[in-house]
Amino acid sequence: MNDAPVPFDVAVIGGGPAGVSAAIALAQTGAKTALIARRAPYADNRTTALLGDSVSFLQGLDVWSRCEDKAAPLRSMRLVDDTGRLIRAPEVRFSSEEIGLAEFGYNIENRELMVALEDRAAALPELIRFDDEAEAIEPGEAIVTIRTAGGQSLAARLVAGADGRQSLSRKAAGIEIRQRLLDQAALTFNVTHSRPHGNVSTEFHTPQGPCVFVPLPGARSSVVWVSAPKEAERLIALSDDALSEAAEARSHSVLGRIRVEPGRNLFPLAIELPARFAQRRIALVGEAAHVLPPIGAQGLNMGLRDAADIAGIVRDTVAAGGDPGAPQVLDRYHSARSADVATRTWAIDLANRSLLSDFLPIQSLRAAGLHLLGSIGPLRRIAMREGLAPSWRPSRRVG
């Protein structure tokens, strides 16, 4: 066992998409960077709609060219009120051309994105990989000491904790989380279909939550079906034929004949936010920093903005000869992430609550709001741009 800490500017803990992206971005700034994460095949077939600056960020990391051919462009988004209620909202369509973009973003299977990220990370000599797990994290005045499950001991002036919802980094920093469990669950799976999707993402709003069909390459789409927990349990227990029929009925056959592919995932929904985004030389990234319902495709996109922000702040600090884990640096990161995460959380929670409410005045307000979005061009264009990325947030260079 080697007890002599190896000095790094930053150690990234966690090997998901947000963690590996952060490690690459930090290494490209010139900071001495360690990545502590097991190399393991991505376990499921979930997908992510990469929106706004996310693709540009991945391009700057030299990652996007390695997986672009595995992604489907998203050129149009369609919202359909399928609640069957007395007061229903009109259908709303958003087109990327209306705001001068070829596409809003791309939908990609997370495992394909991870292959590209791991490939790029392995090519960076500035990034030292520890194929291990963090077992203990001890913040000190000048450094954070990390002990791995394999007995390695190392030290860093800053830790970027991207180690998920049960974050050891967050616990070590003494950061409390505010959690609200939602009476909803999300079932995810992929499908093939007989009609082309035309690069249109279609979201059906039901009394229990949204069900969205998002294009994948070819005649395929990913499905995120939010419903009450008992209904979600019923759906995941269906045979392939029965679930295919249920998905086709929910989609009103807009994609023609649907066949469910192997692989289903079910997870309860919650909103989790930290009291702070950084403390005691530890900055939180990805799901260690925020957990949101899969509405509006904000989760990993916010995680990539976490990665971009921490890399930009560390780059500036190290270039000026400063300490990347100093309190004022952590305060900068906290300020950078607070407004973005708070506004996204508020918008998603409001949209979800308005959909679930049986209160007629709320239904009326929701219908009126969607009518305004559909009928007033300038308002619709503002909503589209803000949905992709906060307009007030400065873009972050990488490298």
Buried (B, 14 or more C-beta within 10 A) or exposed (E): EEEEBBEBBBBBBBBBBBBBBBBBBBBBBBBBBBBBBEEEEBEEBBBBBBBBBBBBBBBBBBBBEBBBEBBBBBBBBBBBBBBEBEBBBBEBBBBBEEBEBEBBBBBBBBBBBBBBBBEBBEEBEEBBBBEBBBEEBEBEEEBBBBBBEEEBBBBBBBBBBBBBBEBBBBBBBEBEBEEEEBEBBBBBBBBBBEEEBEBBBBBBBBBBBBBBBBBBBEBBBBBBBBBBBEBBEEBBEBEEEEBBBBBBEBBEEBBEEBBBBEEBBBEEBBBBBBEBBBBBBBBBBBBBBBBBBBBBBBBBBBBBBBBBBBBBBBBBBBEEEBBBBBEEBBBBBBEBBBEBBEEBBEBBBEBBEBBBBEEEEBBEBBBEBBEEBBEEEEEBBBBBBBBBBBEEBEEBBBE
